[in-house]
Amino acid sequence: MQQKPARVRILDAAHELMRTVGLARATTKEIAKAAGCSEAALYKYFPSKEELFVHVLTERLPRLLPLLDELTVEPGRGALEDNLTQIARQAALFYEESFPIAASLYAEQQLKRKLDDRLRTIGAGPHLPMRALDAYLRAEQAAGRVRLDADTSAAAALLLGACVQRVFGYDATPTGERPPVDAFAARITRTLLGGISVVEDPARLGP
């Protein structure tokens, strides 16, 4: 069987190690070893562990930012509820994968500051999905589907914050199970829309 290209092996190994031991403990030496290559070969493709982390997020995890960018380009396309449900579902899956990778950084503040500085330099970071969702909601606001007085930044924080909460907020419940992602996304979206959407048909409000 033909071996995968080195870059693919490095990303696969980085994803697995970051997912199982966390970003703080996943060293480039261990990643290179798991990928079957040298550290020098790893740095040939990825100049730093921070950039490797970004590529793991963008190439191995559910694609959230491309979805948001695509929807922002064409506001008014599709039903707003369907679009936001799709965003909530993708965000829930993205954070389910990414949160365990990054969580260990909060116990290593010096490393976290270093990573944050590097992410700012390369134009990446955890603020981007919220900024992109805010941009999409503002585009829908301009298209007349979101109320003009709605706080789109707060709405973006509420939706994505709920998706992050799903990752760890249910572990201590009697079952320890997270809500199924499809039902969760639909419920979050309906609740959010109750505060920001323009009602097209007043009869839908009921008595």
C-alpha positions in Angstrom: 0.0 0.0 0.0 1.3 3.4 -1.0 2.2 5.6 2.0 0.4 8.9 2.5 2.3 12.1 1.6 4.3 13.5 4.6 2.1 16.5 5.0 -1.0 14.4 5.3 0.7 12.1 7.8 1.8 15.0 9.9 -1.7 16.5 10.0 -3.2 13.1 10.9 -0.7 12.6 13.7 -1.1 16.1 15.0 -4.9 15.8 15.0 -4.8 12.5 16.9 -2.2 13.7 19.5 -3.8 17.0 20.0 -7.2 15.3 20.5 -5.9 12.8 23.0 -3.3 14.6 25.0 -4.2 18.2 24.3 -2.3 21.0 22.4 0.0 21.8 25.3 1.4 18.3 25.6 1.5 17.5 21.9 5.1 18.4 21.0 6.4 18.6 17.5 8.9 15.9 18.3 6.1 13.5 19.3 4.0 14.5 16.3 6.9 13.9 13.9 7.6 10.5 15.5 3.9 9.5 15.1 3.9 10.7 11.5 7.1 8.7 10.7 9.2 11.7 9.8 11.8 14.0 11.3 11.1 17.3 13.1 13.0 19.0 10.2 10.5 17.5 7.8 7.6 18.7 9.9 8.9 22.2 9.9 9.3 22.1 6.2 5.5 22.0 5.9 4.5 23.9 9.1 6.8 26.7 10.4 5.5 26.3 14.0 3.2 24.2 16.2 0.8 27.1 16.3 0.4 27.1 12.5 0.1 23.3 12.5 -2.7 23.7 15.1 -4.5 26.1 12.7 -4.2 23.7 9.8 -5.6 20.9 12.0 -8.6 23.1 12.8 -9.2 24.1 9.2 -8.4 20.8 7.5 -9.4 18.1 9.9 -12.3 19.5 11.9 -15.9 20.3 10.7 -15.6 23.4 8.5 -17.4 26.3 10.2 -15.7 29.4 8.8 -16.2 28.5 5.1 -19.9 27.9 5.7 -20.2 31.3 7.4 -18.3 33.0 4.6 -20.4 31.3 2.0 -23.7 32.4 3.6 -22.5 36.0 4.1 -21.8 36.4 0.4 -25.5 35.6 -0.5 -27.7 36.9 2.3 -31.4 36.2 1.7 -30.7 32.8 0.2 -32.6 29.9 1.8 -34.7 30.2 4.9 -33.0 32.1 7.7 -34.0 29.4 10.2 -32.5 26.6 8.1 -29.3 28.6 7.6 -28.8 29.3 11.3 -29.7 25.7 12.2 -27.0 24.5 9.7 -24.5 27.0 11.4 -25.4 25.8 14.9 -25.0 22.2 13.9 -21.6 22.8 12.3 -20.5 24.9 15.2 -21.5 22.3 17.7 -19.5 19.6 15.9 -16.6 22.0 15.5 -16.4 22.8 19.2 -16.9 19.2 20.1 -13.7 18.4 18.3 -11.7 21.6 19.0 -12.4 22.2 22.6 -10.7 19.1 24.0 -7.6 20.0 21.8 -7.3 23.6 23.2 -8.6 23.1 26.8 -5.2 22.1 28.2 -3.8 25.5 27.3 -5.8 27.1 30.1 -3.6 25.4 32.6 -0.5 26.6 30.7 -1.0 30.4 30.6 2.5 31.2 29.3 2.0 28.8 26.4 -1.5 30.2 25.8 -0.2 33.7 25.6 2.5 32.6 23.1 -0.1 30.8 21.0 -2.5 33.8 21.1 0.3 36.1 20.0 1.2 33.8 17.1 -2.4 33.4 16.1 -2.8 37.2 16.0 0.3 37.4 13.7 -1.1 34.9 11.2 -4.6 36.3 11.4 -6.3 33.3 13.1 -7.9 32.7 16.5 -11.1 31.6 18.3 -12.7 35.0 17.8 -13.1 34.5 14.0 -16.2 32.3 14.0 -18.1 34.9 16.2 -16.9 37.7 14.0 -18.0 35.8 10.9 -21.4 34.9 12.3 -21.9 38.6 13.3 -21.1 39.6 9.7 -23.6 37.0 8.4 -26.3 38.3 10.7 -25.6 41.9 9.7 -25.9 40.9 6.1 -29.3 39.3 6.8 -30.2 42.5 8.7 -29.4 44.6 5.6 -31.5 42.1 3.6 -34.5 42.7 5.9 -34.6 39.3 7.5 -33.1 40.3 10.9 -34.6 43.1 13.0 -32.8 46.5 12.6 -32.6 46.8 16.4 -31.2 43.3 16.9 -27.7 43.2 18.5 -26.0 40.9 15.9 -22.8 40.6 17.9 -24.6 39.5 21.0 -26.7 37.1 18.9 -23.6 35.5 17.5 -22.1 35.1 21.0 -25.3 33.5 22.3 -25.5 30.9 19.5 -21.8 30.0 19.5 -21.6 30.1 23.3 -24.4 27.6 23.5 -22.5 25.3 21.1 -19.4 25.5 23.3 -21.5 24.8 26.4 -22.8 21.6 24.8 -19.2 20.3 24.9 -18.8 20.2 28.6 -22.1 21.3 30.2 -23.8 17.9 30.3 -20.9 15.6 31.5 -22.1 15.7 35.1 -25.8 15.1 34.4 -27.3 11.7 35.4 -26.8 10.2 31.9 -23.6 12.2 31.0 -24.9 12.5 27.4 -24.8 15.5 25.2 -28.1 16.5 23.4 -28.2 15.0 19.9 -26.6 17.6 17.7 -29.5 18.0 15.2 -32.2 18.5 17.8 -29.9 20.8 19.8 -29.1 23.0 16.8 -32.8 23.3 15.9 -33.8 24.3 19.5 -31.0 26.9 19.8 -31.9 28.4 16.5 -35.6 28.7 17.2 -35.0 30.3 20.5 -32.5 32.8 19.0 -34.8 33.7 16.2 -37.5 34.6 18.7 -35.4 37.6 19.6 -33.9 38.7 16.3 -36.0 37.7 13.3 -38.5 39.7 11.3 -41.8 37.9 11.5 -43.1 37.5 7.9 -46.5 36.1 8.8 -48.1 37.6 12.1 -50.5 34.7 12.1 -47.6 32.4 13.0 -47.3 34.0 16.4 -50.5 32.4 17.5 -52.8 33.7 20.3 
